[in-house]
Amino acid sequence: MQSVLIVIHILIVIALVAVVLLQRSEGGALGSGGGTSSFMTGRGQANALSRATAILATMFFVTSLLMSIIAGWSRGSHSILVKEPAAPAGQSAPEPINPGNILDQLKQLQGPPAAPAPAAPKP
């Protein structure tokens, strides 16, 4: 149901963008290049496009609300005040990172410190 509603919503969005771009603006946009022998007159075209925009915008809001309602049904109740258990009984939480501990582990991996080189005898 949710995927069907998403597809319908996307189709409405594409149609709404197309209808808005076809409308005539004061500066002249995509809808202004029709000429005098167009399918509809200027006033009829403006009324039809305005009505289509209003209908598509209403459908956009309805589908948006329906999608949010459906998404809310699938979610369980969630409260930030109620703490959930930290870890299941068989697992332990990871240890916090301690920089000194990491350095000690690296020193152990390298092995014992090398003996200092003998000093050269003085003449």
Chimera marker file (.cmm) of the C-alpha trace (Angstrom):
<marker_set name="trace">
<marker id="1" x="0.000" y="0.000" z="0.000" r="1" g="1" b="0" radius="0.5"/>
<marker id="2" x="2.770" y="2.395" z="0.915" r="1" g="1" b="0" radius="0.5"/>
<marker id="3" x="4.733" y="1.798" z="-2.298" r="1" g="1" b="0" radius="0.5"/>
<marker id="4" x="1.605" y="2.392" z="-4.420" r="1" g="1" b="0" radius="0.5"/>
<marker id="5" x="0.992" y="5.640" z="-2.567" r="1" g="1" b="0" radius="0.5"/>
<marker id="6" x="4.601" y="6.723" z="-3.140" r="1" g="1" b="0" radius="0.5"/>
<marker id="7" x="4.286" y="6.100" z="-6.900" r="1" g="1" b="0" radius="0.5"/>
<marker id="8" x="1.041" y="8.098" z="-7.026" r="1" g="1" b="0" radius="0.5"/>
<marker id="9" x="2.696" y="10.881" z="-5.022" r="1" g="1" b="0" radius="0.5"/>
<marker id="10" x="5.649" y="11.042" z="-7.428" r="1" g="1" b="0" radius="0.5"/>
<marker id="11" x="3.306" y="11.211" z="-10.433" r="1" g="1" b="0" radius="0.5"/>
<marker id="12" x="1.380" y="14.050" z="-8.792" r="1" g="1" b="0" radius="0.5"/>
<marker id="13" x="4.636" y="15.906" z="-8.098" r="1" g="1" b="0" radius="0.5"/>
<marker id="14" x="5.767" y="15.583" z="-11.727" r="1" g="1" b="0" radius="0.5"/>
<marker id="15" x="2.359" y="16.766" z="-13.004" r="1" g="1" b="0" radius="0.5"/>
<marker id="16" x="2.343" y="19.679" z="-10.547" r="1" g="1" b="0" radius="0.5"/>
<marker id="17" x="5.785" y="20.835" z="-11.676" r="1" g="1" b="0" radius="0.5"/>
<marker id="18" x="4.725" y="20.608" z="-15.334" r="1" g="1" b="0" radius="0.5"/>
<marker id="19" x="1.505" y="22.580" z="-14.753" r="1" g="1" b="0" radius="0.5"/>
<marker id="20" x="3.316" y="25.292" z="-12.821" r="1" g="1" b="0" radius="0.5"/>
<marker id="21" x="5.940" y="25.641" z="-15.555" r="1" g="1" b="0" radius="0.5"/>
<marker id="22" x="3.247" y="25.930" z="-18.246" r="1" g="1" b="0" radius="0.5"/>
<marker id="23" x="1.560" y="28.866" z="-16.568" r="1" g="1" b="0" radius="0.5"/>
<marker id="24" x="2.141" y="32.312" z="-17.961" r="1" g="1" b="0" radius="0.5"/>
<marker id="25" x="4.109" y="34.620" z="-15.739" r="1" g="1" b="0" radius="0.5"/>
<marker id="26" x="4.422" y="38.389" z="-15.898" r="1" g="1" b="0" radius="0.5"/>
<marker id="27" x="7.854" y="38.149" z="-17.484" r="1" g="1" b="0" radius="0.5"/>
<marker id="28" x="6.821" y="35.439" z="-19.926" r="1" g="1" b="0" radius="0.5"/>
<marker id="29" x="7.982" y="31.876" z="-19.354" r="1" g="1" b="0" radius="0.5"/>
<marker id="30" x="7.372" y="28.504" z="-20.984" r="1" g="1" b="0" radius="0.5"/>
<marker id="31" x="3.665" y="29.132" z="-21.525" r="1" g="1" b="0" radius="0.5"/>
<marker id="32" x="4.102" y="32.406" z="-23.418" r="1" g="1" b="0" radius="0.5"/>
<marker id="33" x="5.361" y="31.110" z="-26.767" r="1" g="1" b="0" radius="0.5"/>
<marker id="34" x="2.034" y="29.840" z="-28.120" r="1" g="1" b="0" radius="0.5"/>
<marker id="35" x="1.077" y="32.588" z="-30.583" r="1" g="1" b="0" radius="0.5"/>
<marker id="36" x="-2.453" y="33.687" z="-31.511" r="1" g="1" b="0" radius="0.5"/>
<marker id="37" x="-3.728" y="30.414" z="-32.973" r="1" g="1" b="0" radius="0.5"/>
<marker id="38" x="-3.318" y="28.360" z="-29.828" r="1" g="1" b="0" radius="0.5"/>
<marker id="39" x="-5.660" y="25.664" z="-28.588" r="1" g="1" b="0" radius="0.5"/>
<marker id="40" x="-7.064" y="27.763" z="-25.772" r="1" g="1" b="0" radius="0.5"/>
<marker id="41" x="-7.364" y="31.491" z="-25.340" r="1" g="1" b="0" radius="0.5"/>
<marker id="42" x="-5.292" y="33.266" z="-22.726" r="1" g="1" b="0" radius="0.5"/>
<marker id="43" x="-8.113" y="33.534" z="-20.223" r="1" g="1" b="0" radius="0.5"/>
<marker id="44" x="-9.332" y="29.945" z="-20.692" r="1" g="1" b="0" radius="0.5"/>
<marker id="45" x="-5.799" y="28.628" z="-20.422" r="1" g="1" b="0" radius="0.5"/>
<marker id="46" x="-5.148" y="30.588" z="-17.243" r="1" g="1" b="0" radius="0.5"/>
<marker id="47" x="-8.378" y="29.308" z="-15.651" r="1" g="1" b="0" radius="0.5"/>
<marker id="48" x="-7.683" y="25.675" z="-16.599" r="1" g="1" b="0" radius="0.5"/>
<marker id="49" x="-4.072" y="25.786" z="-15.433" r="1" g="1" b="0" radius="0.5"/>
<marker id="50" x="-5.003" y="27.525" z="-12.183" r="1" g="1" b="0" radius="0.5"/>
<marker id="51" x="-7.696" y="24.947" z="-11.501" r="1" g="1" b="0" radius="0.5"/>
<marker id="52" x="-5.313" y="22.090" z="-12.363" r="1" g="1" b="0" radius="0.5"/>
<marker id="53" x="-2.684" y="23.565" z="-10.055" r="1" g="1" b="0" radius="0.5"/>
<marker id="54" x="-5.173" y="23.802" z="-7.193" r="1" g="1" b="0" radius="0.5"/>
<marker id="55" x="-6.371" y="20.221" z="-7.710" r="1" g="1" b="0" radius="0.5"/>
<marker id="56" x="-2.848" y="18.817" z="-7.975" r="1" g="1" b="0" radius="0.5"/>
<marker id="57" x="-1.715" y="20.781" z="-4.913" r="1" g="1" b="0" radius="0.5"/>
<marker id="58" x="-4.654" y="19.393" z="-2.908" r="1" g="1" b="0" radius="0.5"/>
<marker id="59" x="-3.816" y="15.861" z="-4.067" r="1" g="1" b="0" radius="0.5"/>
<marker id="60" x="-0.166" y="16.473" z="-3.112" r="1" g="1" b="0" radius="0.5"/>
<marker id="61" x="-1.108" y="17.459" z="0.441" r="1" g="1" b="0" radius="0.5"/>
<marker id="62" x="-3.528" y="14.540" z="0.804" r="1" g="1" b="0" radius="0.5"/>
<marker id="63" x="-0.972" y="11.972" z="-0.341" r="1" g="1" b="0" radius="0.5"/>
<marker id="64" x="1.667" y="13.540" z="1.925" r="1" g="1" b="0" radius="0.5"/>
<marker id="65" x="-0.639" y="13.262" z="4.926" r="1" g="1" b="0" radius="0.5"/>
<marker id="66" x="-1.587" y="9.681" z="4.049" r="1" g="1" b="0" radius="0.5"/>
<marker id="67" x="2.054" y="8.671" z="3.749" r="1" g="1" b="0" radius="0.5"/>
<marker id="68" x="2.877" y="10.190" z="7.145" r="1" g="1" b="0" radius="0.5"/>
<marker id="69" x="-0.106" y="8.444" z="8.747" r="1" g="1" b="0" radius="0.5"/>
<marker id="70" x="0.863" y="5.080" z="7.242" r="1" g="1" b="0" radius="0.5"/>
<marker id="71" x="4.466" y="5.560" z="8.369" r="1" g="1" b="0" radius="0.5"/>
<marker id="72" x="3.221" y="6.306" z="11.888" r="1" g="1" b="0" radius="0.5"/>
<marker id="73" x="1.257" y="3.038" z="12.019" r="1" g="1" b="0" radius="0.5"/>
<marker id="74" x="4.342" y="0.927" z="11.390" r="1" g="1" b="0" radius="0.5"/>
<marker id="75" x="6.279" y="2.621" z="14.184" r="1" g="1" b="0" radius="0.5"/>
<marker id="76" x="5.871" y="1.467" z="17.746" r="1" g="1" b="0" radius="0.5"/>
<marker id="77" x="5.450" y="3.798" z="20.655" r="1" g="1" b="0" radius="0.5"/>
<marker id="78" x="8.705" y="5.488" z="21.489" r="1" g="1" b="0" radius="0.5"/>
<marker id="79" x="9.541" y="7.606" z="24.467" r="1" g="1" b="0" radius="0.5"/>
<marker id="80" x="12.805" y="9.369" z="25.119" r="1" g="1" b="0" radius="0.5"/>
<marker id="81" x="12.123" y="9.275" z="28.851" r="1" g="1" b="0" radius="0.5"/>
<marker id="82" x="11.960" y="5.488" z="29.140" r="1" g="1" b="0" radius="0.5"/>
<marker id="83" x="15.403" y="3.899" z="28.980" r="1" g="1" b="0" radius="0.5"/>
<marker id="84" x="15.795" y="0.624" z="27.146" r="1" g="1" b="0" radius="0.5"/>
<marker id="85" x="17.995" y="-2.157" z="28.524" r="1" g="1" b="0" radius="0.5"/>
<marker id="86" x="21.669" y="-1.543" z="27.795" r="1" g="1" b="0" radius="0.5"/>
<marker id="87" x="22.554" y="-4.974" z="26.408" r="1" g="1" b="0" radius="0.5"/>
<marker id="88" x="21.087" y="-8.491" z="26.351" r="1" g="1" b="0" radius="0.5"/>
<marker id="89" x="22.092" y="-10.817" z="29.188" r="1" g="1" b="0" radius="0.5"/>
<marker id="90" x="24.665" y="-12.759" z="27.147" r="1" g="1" b="0" radius="0.5"/>
<marker id="91" x="26.510" y="-9.711" z="25.824" r="1" g="1" b="0" radius="0.5"/>
<marker id="92" x="28.644" y="-7.126" z="27.538" r="1" g="1" b="0" radius="0.5"/>
<marker id="93" x="29.071" y="-3.521" z="26.622" r="1" g="1" b="0" radius="0.5"/>
<marker id="94" x="32.321" y="-2.562" z="24.886" r="1" g="1" b="0" radius="0.5"/>
<marker id="95" x="35.029" y="-1.003" z="26.997" r="1" g="1" b="0" radius="0.5"/>
<marker id="96" x="35.566" y="2.724" z="26.643" r="1" g="1" b="0" radius="0.5"/>
<marker id="97" x="38.621" y="3.784" z="24.675" r="1" g="1" b="0" radius="0.5"/>
<marker id="98" x="41.521" y="4.786" z="26.885" r="1" g="1" b="0" radius="0.5"/>
<marker id="99" x="44.548" y="6.285" z="25.080" r="1" g="1" b="0" radius="0.5"/>
<marker id="100" x="46.955" y="4.974" z="27.739" r="1" g="1" b="0" radius="0.5"/>
<marker id="101" x="45.572" y="1.469" z="27.334" r="1" g="1" b="0" radius="0.5"/>
<marker id="102" x="46.107" y="1.578" z="23.564" r="1" g="1" b="0" radius="0.5"/>
<marker id="103" x="49.717" y="2.687" z="23.998" r="1" g="1" b="0" radius="0.5"/>
<marker id="104" x="50.363" y="-0.155" z="26.462" r="1" g="1" b="0" radius="0.5"/>
<marker id="105" x="48.931" y="-2.689" z="24.011" r="1" g="1" b="0" radius="0.5"/>
<marker id="106" x="51.137" y="-1.355" z="21.198" r="1" g="1" b="0" radius="0.5"/>
<marker id="107" x="54.234" y="-1.623" z="23.404" r="1" g="1" b="0" radius="0.5"/>
<marker id="108" x="53.397" y="-5.235" z="24.206" r="1" g="1" b="0" radius="0.5"/>
<marker id="109" x="53.051" y="-6.031" z="20.501" r="1" g="1" b="0" radius="0.5"/>
<marker id="110" x="56.486" y="-4.576" z="19.779" r="1" g="1" b="0" radius="0.5"/>
<marker id="111" x="58.164" y="-6.786" z="22.357" r="1" g="1" b="0" radius="0.5"/>
<marker id="112" x="60.691" y="-5.912" z="25.054" r="1" g="1" b="0" radius="0.5"/>
<marker id="113" x="62.576" y="-2.663" z="24.617" r="1" g="1" b="0" radius="0.5"/>
<marker id="114" x="65.900" y="-3.032" z="22.865" r="1" g="1" b="0" radius="0.5"/>
<marker id="115" x="69.047" y="-2.796" z="24.980" r="1" g="1" b="0" radius="0.5"/>
<marker id="116" x="70.893" y="0.482" z="24.503" r="1" g="1" b="0" radius="0.5"/>
<marker id="117" x="73.897" y="0.337" z="22.246" r="1" g="1" b="0" radius="0.5"/>
<marker id="118" x="77.246" y="0.190" z="24.131" r="1" g="1" b="0" radius="0.5"/>
<marker id="119" x="79.000" y="3.483" z="24.347" r="1" g="1" b="0" radius="0.5"/>
<marker id="120" x="82.220" y="3.871" z="22.417" r="1" g="1" b="0" radius="0.5"/>
<marker id="121" x="85.361" y="3.802" z="24.660" r="1" g="1" b="0" radius="0.5"/>
<marker id="122" x="87.036" y="7.121" z="25.214" r="1" g="1" b="0" radius="0.5"/>
<marker id="123" x="90.648" y="7.309" z="23.950" r="1" g="1" b="0" radius="0.5"/>
<link id1="1" id2="2" r="1" g="1" b="0" radius="0.2"/>
<link id1="2" id2="3" r="1" g="1" b="0" radius="0.2"/>
<link id1="3" id2="4" r="1" g="1" b="0" radius="0.2"/>
<link id1="4" id2="5" r="1" g="1" b="0" radius="0.2"/>
<link id1="5" id2="6" r="1" g="1" b="0" radius="0.2"/>
<link id1="6" id2="7" r="1" g="1" b="0" radius="0.2"/>
<link id1="7" id2="8" r="1" g="1" b="0" radius="0.2"/>
<link id1="8" id2="9" r="1" g="1" b="0" radius="0.2"/>
<link id1="9" id2="10" r="1" g="1" b="0" radius="0.2"/>
<link id1="10" id2="11" r="1" g="1" b="0" radius="0.2"/>
<link id1="11" id2="12" r="1" g="1" b="0" radius="0.2"/>
<link id1="12" id2="13" r="1" g="1" b="0" radius="0.2"/>
<link id1="13" id2="14" r="1" g="1" b="0" radius="0.2"/>
<link id1="14" id2="15" r="1" g="1" b="0" radius="0.2"/>
<link id1="15" id2="16" r="1" g="1" b="0" radius="0.2"/>
<link id1="16" id2="17" r="1" g="1" b="0" radius="0.2"/>
<link id1="17" id2="18" r="1" g="1" b="0" radius="0.2"/>
<link id1="18" id2="19" r="1" g="1" b="0" radius="0.2"/>
<link id1="19" id2="20" r="1" g="1" b="0" radius="0.2"/>
<link id1="20" id2="21" r="1" g="1" b="0" radius="0.2"/>
<link id1="21" id2="22" r="1" g="1" b="0" radius="0.2"/>
<link id1="22" id2="23" r="1" g="1" b="0" radius="0.2"/>
<link id1="23" id2="24" r="1" g="1" b="0" radius="0.2"/>
<link id1="24" id2="25" r="1" g="1" b="0" radius="0.2"/>
<link id1="25" id2="26" r="1" g="1" b="0" radius="0.2"/>
<link id1="26" id2="27" r="1" g="1" b="0" radius="0.2"/>
<link id1="27" id2="28" r="1" g="1" b="0" radius="0.2"/>
<link id1="28" id2="29" r="1" g="1" b="0" radius="0.2"/>
<link id1="29" id2="30" r="1" g="1" b="0" radius="0.2"/>
<link id1="30" id2="31" r="1" g="1" b="0" radius="0.2"/>
<link id1="31" id2="32" r="1" g="1" b="0" radius="0.2"/>
<link id1="32" id2="33" r="1" g="1" b="0" radius="0.2"/>
<link id1="33" id2="34" r="1" g="1" b="0" radius="0.2"/>
<link id1="34" id2="35" r="1" g="1" b="0" radius="0.2"/>
<link id1="35" id2="36" r="1" g="1" b="0" radius="0.2"/>
<link id1="36" id2="37" r="1" g="1" b="0" radius="0.2"/>
<link id1="37" id2="38" r="1" g="1" b="0" radius="0.2"/>
<link id1="38" id2="39" r="1" g="1" b="0" radius="0.2"/>
<link id1="39" id2="40" r="1" g="1" b="0" radius="0.2"/>
<link id1="40" id2="41" r="1" g="1" b="0" radius="0.2"/>
<link id1="41" id2="42" r="1" g="1" b="0" radius="0.2"/>
<link id1="42" id2="43" r="1" g="1" b="0" radius="0.2"/>
<link id1="43" id2="44" r="1" g="1" b="0" radius="0.2"/>
<link id1="44" id2="45" r="1" g="1" b="0" radius="0.2"/>
<link id1="45" id2="46" r="1" g="1" b="0" radius="0.2"/>
<link id1="46" id2="47" r="1" g="1" b="0" radius="0.2"/>
<link id1="47" id2="48" r="1" g="1" b="0" radius="0.2"/>
<link id1="48" id2="49" r="1" g="1" b="0" radius="0.2"/>
<link id1="49" id2="50" r="1" g="1" b="0" radius="0.2"/>
<link id1="50" id2="51" r="1" g="1" b="0" radius="0.2"/>
<link id1="51" id2="52" r="1" g="1" b="0" radius="0.2"/>
<link id1="52" id2="53" r="1" g="1" b="0" radius="0.2"/>
<link id1="53" id2="54" r="1" g="1" b="0" radius="0.2"/>
<link id1="54" id2="55" r="1" g="1" b="0" radius="0.2"/>
<link id1="55" id2="56" r="1" g="1" b="0" radius="0.2"/>
<link id1="56" id2="57" r="1" g="1" b="0" radius="0.2"/>
<link id1="57" id2="58" r="1" g="1" b="0" radius="0.2"/>
<link id1="58" id2="59" r="1" g="1" b="0" radius="0.2"/>
<link id1="59" id2="60" r="1" g="1" b="0" radius="0.2"/>
<link id1="60" id2="61" r="1" g="1" b="0" radius="0.2"/>
<link id1="61" id2="62" r="1" g="1" b="0" radius="0.2"/>
<link id1="62" id2="63" r="1" g="1" b="0" radius="0.2"/>
<link id1="63" id2="64" r="1" g="1" b="0" radius="0.2"/>
<link id1="64" id2="65" r="1" g="1" b="0" radius="0.2"/>
<link id1="65" id2="66" r="1" g="1" b="0" radius="0.2"/>
<link id1="66" id2="67" r="1" g="1" b="0" radius="0.2"/>
<link id1="67" id2="68" r="1" g="1" b="0" radius="0.2"/>
<link id1="68" id2="69" r="1" g="1" b="0" radius="0.2"/>
<link id1="69" id2="70" r="1" g="1" b="0" radius="0.2"/>
<link id1="70" id2="71" r="1" g="1" b="0" radius="0.2"/>
<link id1="71" id2="72" r="1" g="1" b="0" radius="0.2"/>
<link id1="72" id2="73" r="1" g="1" b="0" radius="0.2"/>
<link id1="73" id2="74" r="1" g="1" b="0" radius="0.2"/>
<link id1="74" id2="75" r="1" g="1" b="0" radius="0.2"/>
<link id1="75" id2="76" r="1" g="1" b="0" radius="0.2"/>
<link id1="76" id2="77" r="1" g="1" b="0" radius="0.2"/>
<link id1="77" id2="78" r="1" g="1" b="0" radius="0.2"/>
<link id1="78" id2="79" r="1" g="1" b="0" radius="0.2"/>
<link id1="79" id2="80" r="1" g="1" b="0" radius="0.2"/>
<link id1="80" id2="81" r="1" g="1" b="0" radius="0.2"/>
<link id1="81" id2="82" r="1" g="1" b="0" radius="0.2"/>
<link id1="82" id2="83" r="1" g="1" b="0" radius="0.2"/>
<link id1="83" id2="84" r="1" g="1" b="0" radius="0.2"/>
<link id1="84" id2="85" r="1" g="1" b="0" radius="0.2"/>
<link id1="85" id2="86" r="1" g="1" b="0" radius="0.2"/>
<link id1="86" id2="87" r="1" g="1" b="0" radius="0.2"/>
<link id1="87" id2="88" r="1" g="1" b="0" radius="0.2"/>
<link id1="88" id2="89" r="1" g="1" b="0" radius="0.2"/>
<link id1="89" id2="90" r="1" g="1" b="0" radius="0.2"/>
<link id1="90" id2="91" r="1" g="1" b="0" radius="0.2"/>
<link id1="91" id2="92" r="1" g="1" b="0" radius="0.2"/>
<link id1="92" id2="93" r="1" g="1" b="0" radius="0.2"/>
<link id1="93" id2="94" r="1" g="1" b="0" radius="0.2"/>
<link id1="94" id2="95" r="1" g="1" b="0" radius="0.2"/>
<link id1="95" id2="96" r="1" g="1" b="0" radius="0.2"/>
<link id1="96" id2="97" r="1" g="1" b="0" radius="0.2"/>
<link id1="97" id2="98" r="1" g="1" b="0" radius="0.2"/>
<link id1="98" id2="99" r="1" g="1" b="0" radius="0.2"/>
<link id1="99" id2="100" r="1" g="1" b="0" radius="0.2"/>
<link id1="100" id2="101" r="1" g="1" b="0" radius="0.2"/>
<link id1="101" id2="102" r="1" g="1" b="0" radius="0.2"/>
<link id1="102" id2="103" r="1" g="1" b="0" radius="0.2"/>
<link id1="103" id2="104" r="1" g="1" b="0" radius="0.2"/>
<link id1="104" id2="105" r="1" g="1" b="0" radius="0.2"/>
<link id1="105" id2="106" r="1" g="1" b="0" radius="0.2"/>
<link id1="106" id2="107" r="1" g="1" b="0" radius="0.2"/>
<link id1="107" id2="108" r="1" g="1" b="0" radius="0.2"/>
<link id1="108" id2="109" r="1" g="1" b="0" radius="0.2"/>
<link id1="109" id2="110" r="1" g="1" b="0" radius="0.2"/>
<link id1="110" id2="111" r="1" g="1" b="0" radius="0.2"/>
<link id1="111" id2="112" r="1" g="1" b="0" radius="0.2"/>
<link id1="112" id2="113" r="1" g="1" b="0" radius="0.2"/>
<link id1="113" id2="114" r="1" g="1" b="0" radius="0.2"/>
<link id1="114" id2="115" r="1" g="1" b="0" radius="0.2"/>
<link id1="115" id2="116" r="1" g="1" b="0" radius="0.2"/>
<link id1="116" id2="117" r="1" g="1" b="0" radius="0.2"/>
<link id1="117" id2="118" r="1" g="1" b="0" radius="0.2"/>
<link id1="118" id2="119" r="1" g="1" b="0" radius="0.2"/>
<link id1="119" id2="120" r="1" g="1" b="0" radius="0.2"/>
<link id1="120" id2="121" r="1" g="1" b="0" radius="0.2"/>
<link id1="121" id2="122" r="1" g="1" b="0" radius="0.2"/>
<link id1="122" id2="123" r="1" g="1" b="0" radius="0.2"/>
</marker_set>
